[in-house]
Amino acid sequence: MKAIESLKAANREEERLIGELDPHRLPRHIAVIMDGNGRWAQRRHLPRIAGHRAGVAAAREIIETCARMKKINALTLYAFSVENWRRPKTEVDFLMRLLREYLRKELPVIHKNNIRLLVIGRPDQIPDAVSKDIDRAMRTTAENTGMKLVVALNYGARAELVDAFNRILEHIRHNGASQEPVDEQTISENLYTAGLPDPDLLIRTSGEMRVSNFLLWQIAYAEIYVTETLWPDFNRARLFEALIDFQKRERRYGGLSAAPAEEDVPQAVEAGAQGRARH
């Protein structure tokens, strides 16, 4: 029960939800598409940057909560996609400043809580000042053994696959033609997420029914949870609801569910026959 006892309920709703959680069936890796900052601000007649600031506060709460649950090994947050450069320059510049601000303020807390920070994506377009802050944060937390906080920055799943295939081809060219075929393990080992377990649970906020070019290879068997809640409003209680929903699902990985008990089979056959007779 340690994974759950480490959480202190802030209200009765949280207390009820924590009581429903099974500490032995927590996902090892949670991936989150943090969507809805702009709509959150628009509904309050605020500038979009207010939504992004509120989104950072939500991220802080979710990161801390997941880290406290101990058995969650990795949390991956979709922070900035390769397509997001199409947004107005003022918004992009603000997002980069906000990331630097977050790293400066939260790095001591992240380090103290034994969290290891990793950043995945293409680094070439990231401003130098941001890259330096990221490198410093990753070096500082490199020896930490707790939850891995993975920030997808200038990330796109198709770009990741292209980069993985090019790394494989470069290895073949450098070492001579290989007689071994490329398999799934080879591809996985060349992805940005090499060494991490695939996500068990993908959470998408704001109700959009798409995966937005996020971890396309890795989420092949992930359970997908979509909520209408906008990201700035996605608090601990909403996270607990997602985890409870995950724990109710039967993960078969393409196989069949457990066979019915032998004594139940004749009853099932008889019920089916009766159903056909009625038609």
C-alpha positions as CSV (number, residue, x, y, z in Angstrom):
1,M,0.0,0.0,0.0
2,K,3.0,2.3,0.1
3,A,2.3,3.7,-3.3
4,I,-1.1,5.0,-2.2
5,E,-0.2,5.9,1.4
6,S,2.3,8.3,0.1
7,L,-0.6,10.5,-1.2
8,K,-2.4,12.7,1.2
9,A,-5.9,13.6,0.1
10,A,-6.6,17.3,0.0
11,N,-10.4,16.9,0.1
12,R,-13.1,14.2,0.3
13,E,-13.2,13.7,-3.4
14,E,-9.5,12.8,-3.5
15,E,-9.9,10.7,-0.4
16,R,-12.7,8.6,-2.1
17,L,-10.7,8.3,-5.4
18,I,-7.5,7.3,-3.7
19,G,-9.4,4.6,-1.8
20,E,-10.5,3.1,-5.1
21,L,-7.0,2.9,-6.5
22,D,-5.2,-0.5,-6.6
23,P,-1.5,0.3,-5.8
24,H,-0.5,-3.0,-7.5
25,R,-2.0,-2.1,-10.9
26,L,-0.6,1.3,-11.6
27,P,0.7,2.0,-15.1
28,R,4.5,1.9,-15.4
29,H,4.5,4.7,-18.0
30,I,1.9,7.4,-18.5
31,A,2.0,9.7,-21.5
32,V,0.0,12.9,-21.6
33,I,-1.2,15.1,-24.5
34,M,-1.7,18.3,-22.6
35,D,-4.3,20.1,-24.6
36,G,-6.7,23.0,-24.0
37,N,-4.6,25.8,-22.6
38,G,-5.8,28.2,-25.2
39,R,-9.5,27.3,-24.8
40,W,-9.1,27.6,-21.1
41,A,-7.9,31.1,-21.4
42,Q,-10.5,32.0,-24.1
43,R,-13.4,30.9,-21.9
44,R,-12.1,33.3,-19.2
45,H,-11.5,36.1,-21.6
46,L,-7.8,36.0,-20.9
47,P,-4.8,36.0,-23.3
48,R,-3.5,32.6,-24.4
49,I,-0.3,33.1,-22.3
50,A,-2.5,32.9,-19.2
51,G,-3.6,29.5,-20.3
52,H,0.0,28.3,-20.8
53,R,0.9,29.6,-17.3
54,A,-2.1,27.7,-15.8
55,G,-1.0,24.7,-17.8
56,V,2.4,24.7,-16.2
57,A,0.8,24.8,-12.7
58,A,-1.2,21.7,-13.7
59,A,1.9,20.0,-15.0
60,R,3.7,20.7,-11.7
61,E,0.8,19.0,-9.7
62,I,0.6,16.0,-12.0
63,I,4.4,15.5,-12.0
64,E,4.6,15.6,-8.2
65,T,1.6,13.3,-7.7
66,C,3.0,10.7,-10.2
67,A,6.4,10.8,-8.5
68,R,4.9,10.2,-5.1
69,M,3.1,7.1,-6.3
70,K,6.5,5.4,-6.7
71,K,5.4,2.6,-9.0
72,I,5.0,4.9,-11.9
73,N,8.4,4.7,-13.6
74,A,7.9,7.3,-16.3
75,L,5.7,10.2,-17.2
76,T,6.0,11.7,-20.7
77,L,4.5,15.1,-21.3
78,Y,3.9,16.4,-24.9
79,A,5.1,20.0,-24.4
80,F,5.9,21.3,-27.9
81,S,5.5,19.6,-31.3
82,V,7.4,20.1,-34.5
83,E,4.2,21.6,-35.9
84,N,3.9,24.2,-33.1
85,W,6.5,26.4,-34.8
86,R,3.6,27.5,-37.0
87,R,2.1,29.4,-34.1
88,P,2.7,33.2,-33.8
89,K,6.3,34.0,-33.0
90,T,5.2,35.9,-29.8
91,E,3.5,32.8,-28.5
92,V,6.4,30.5,-29.4
93,D,8.9,32.9,-27.7
94,F,6.7,33.0,-24.6
95,L,6.5,29.2,-24.5
96,M,10.3,29.0,-24.6
97,R,10.7,31.6,-21.9
98,L,8.1,29.7,-19.8
99,L,10.1,26.5,-20.2
100,R,13.3,28.2,-19.0
101,E,11.4,29.7,-16.1
102,Y,10.0,26.3,-15.1
103,L,13.5,24.7,-15.2
104,R,15.1,27.4,-13.1
105,K,12.3,27.3,-10.5
106,E,11.5,23.6,-10.4
107,L,14.9,21.9,-10.9
108,P,15.8,22.0,-7.2
109,V,12.4,20.3,-6.4
110,I,12.7,17.8,-9.2
111,H,16.2,16.9,-8.0
112,K,15.2,16.7,-4.4
113,N,12.4,14.3,-5.3
114,N,14.9,12.0,-7.1
115,I,13.2,12.6,-10.5
116,R,15.3,12.2,-13.6
117,L,14.6,14.7,-16.4
118,L,14.8,13.6,-20.0
119,V,14.0,15.7,-23.1
120,I,13.1,14.0,-26.4
121,G,12.7,15.5,-29.8
122,R,14.9,17.2,-32.4
123,P,17.2,19.7,-30.7
124,D,18.3,21.6,-33.8
125,Q,15.5,24.2,-33.7
126,I,15.5,24.8,-30.0
127,P,17.1,28.2,-29.0
128,D,20.6,27.9,-27.6
129,A,19.7,29.4,-24.2
130,V,16.9,26.9,-23.8
131,S,19.2,24.0,-24.9
132,K,21.7,25.0,-22.3
133,D,19.1,25.1,-19.5
134,I,17.9,21.6,-20.6
135,D,21.4,20.2,-20.7
136,R,22.1,21.5,-17.3
137,A,18.9,20.1,-15.9
138,M,19.5,16.7,-17.4
139,R,23.1,16.6,-16.1
140,T,22.0,17.6,-12.6
141,T,19.4,14.8,-12.5
142,A,21.2,12.1,-14.5
143,E,22.0,10.0,-11.4
144,N,18.5,10.1,-9.9
145,T,16.8,6.8,-9.6
146,G,13.2,7.8,-9.2
147,M,10.5,8.5,-11.8
148,K,11.7,9.6,-15.2
149,L,10.1,12.9,-16.3
150,V,10.2,12.9,-20.1
151,V,9.4,16.2,-21.9
152,A,8.7,15.9,-25.6
153,L,10.0,19.2,-27.0
154,N,10.1,19.9,-30.8
155,Y,8.8,16.4,-31.0
156,G,6.9,14.5,-33.7
157,A,6.5,10.8,-33.9
158,R,7.0,10.6,-37.7
159,A,10.2,12.7,-37.3
160,E,11.3,10.3,-34.6
161,L,10.8,7.3,-36.9
162,V,12.7,9.0,-39.7
163,D,15.6,9.7,-37.3
164,A,15.5,6.1,-36.0
165,F,15.7,4.7,-39.5
166,N,18.5,7.0,-40.5
167,R,20.5,6.0,-37.4
168,I,20.0,2.3,-38.4
169,L,21.1,3.1,-42.0
170,E,24.1,5.0,-40.7
171,H,25.1,2.1,-38.5
172,I,24.8,-0.3,-41.4
173,R,26.9,2.0,-43.7
174,H,29.6,2.5,-41.0
175,N,29.8,-1.2,-40.1
176,G,29.2,-2.8,-43.5
177,A,26.0,-4.4,-44.8
178,S,24.4,-6.4,-42.1
179,Q,23.0,-9.9,-42.8
180,E,20.5,-9.5,-40.0
181,P,17.1,-8.1,-40.8
182,V,15.8,-5.0,-39.0
183,D,13.3,-6.1,-36.4
184,E,11.1,-4.3,-33.9
185,Q,13.8,-4.4,-31.2
186,T,16.3,-2.7,-33.5
187,I,13.8,0.1,-34.2
188,S,12.9,0.5,-30.6
189,E,16.5,0.8,-29.6
190,N,16.9,3.7,-32.0
191,L,13.9,5.7,-31.0
192,Y,14.2,8.8,-28.7
193,T,12.6,6.7,-26.0
194,A,15.1,3.8,-26.0
195,G,15.4,2.3,-22.6
196,L,11.9,3.4,-21.5
197,P,8.9,1.1,-21.2
198,D,6.2,1.7,-23.7
199,P,3.3,3.8,-22.3
200,D,0.6,1.8,-20.6
201,L,-1.8,4.7,-20.5
202,L,-2.2,7.7,-22.9
203,I,-4.2,10.6,-21.5
204,R,-5.5,13.3,-23.8
205,T,-7.3,16.3,-22.3
206,S,-9.8,18.7,-23.9
207,G,-11.8,16.0,-25.6
208,E,-10.0,15.8,-28.9
209,M,-10.1,12.2,-30.4
210,R,-6.7,12.1,-32.0
211,V,-3.1,11.3,-31.0
212,S,-1.5,14.3,-32.8
213,N,1.7,12.6,-34.0
214,F,2.6,11.6,-30.5
215,L,4.6,8.4,-29.7
216,L,3.0,6.5,-32.7
217,W,5.3,3.5,-32.3
218,Q,5.2,3.3,-28.5
219,I,1.5,3.6,-27.9
220,A,0.6,0.5,-30.0
221,Y,-0.9,-1.2,-27.0
222,A,-1.5,1.7,-24.7
223,E,-4.9,2.3,-23.1
224,I,-6.2,5.6,-24.3
225,Y,-8.2,7.9,-21.9
226,V,-9.8,11.0,-23.3
227,T,-11.4,13.6,-21.0
228,E,-13.3,16.8,-21.8
229,T,-11.3,18.5,-19.0
230,L,-9.0,21.2,-20.3
231,W,-5.4,20.8,-19.3
232,P,-5.2,23.6,-16.8
233,D,-8.1,22.0,-14.9
234,F,-6.6,18.5,-15.0
235,N,-5.8,18.2,-11.3
236,R,-5.1,15.3,-9.0
237,A,-8.7,14.1,-8.8
238,R,-8.9,13.9,-12.6
239,L,-5.6,12.0,-12.7
240,F,-7.0,9.5,-10.2
241,E,-10.1,9.1,-12.3
242,A,-7.9,8.2,-15.3
243,L,-6.0,5.7,-13.3
244,I,-9.2,4.1,-11.9
245,D,-10.5,3.8,-15.5
246,F,-7.2,2.2,-16.6
247,Q,-7.4,-0.3,-13.8
248,K,-10.9,-1.4,-14.9
249,R,-9.7,-2.4,-18.4
250,E,-8.6,-5.8,-19.5
251,R,-5.3,-5.6,-21.4
252,R,-5.1,-8.6,-23.8
253,Y,-2.4,-7.4,-26.3
254,G,-4.2,-9.0,-29.2
255,G,-5.0,-12.2,-27.3
256,L,-8.3,-13.5,-25.8
257,S,-9.7,-12.9,-22.4
258,A,-9.7,-15.6,-19.8
259,A,-11.9,-18.6,-20.9
260,P,-15.2,-19.0,-19.0
261,A,-15.2,-21.6,-16.3
262,E,-16.1,-25.1,-17.6
263,E,-19.4,-25.2,-15.7
264,D,-20.4,-21.9,-17.3
265,V,-20.0,-23.1,-20.9
266,P,-23.2,-25.2,-21.2
267,Q,-25.2,-22.3,-19.8
268,A,-23.7,-19.9,-22.3
269,V,-24.4,-22.3,-25.2
270,E,-28.0,-22.9,-24.0
271,A,-28.5,-19.1,-23.7
272,G,-27.2,-18.6,-27.2
273,A,-29.5,-21.3,-28.6
274,Q,-32.5,-19.8,-26.9
275,G,-31.6,-16.4,-28.3
276,R,-31.4,-17.9,-31.9
277,A,-34.8,-19.6,-31.4
278,R,-36.4,-16.3,-30.5
279,H,-35.3,-14.9,-33.9
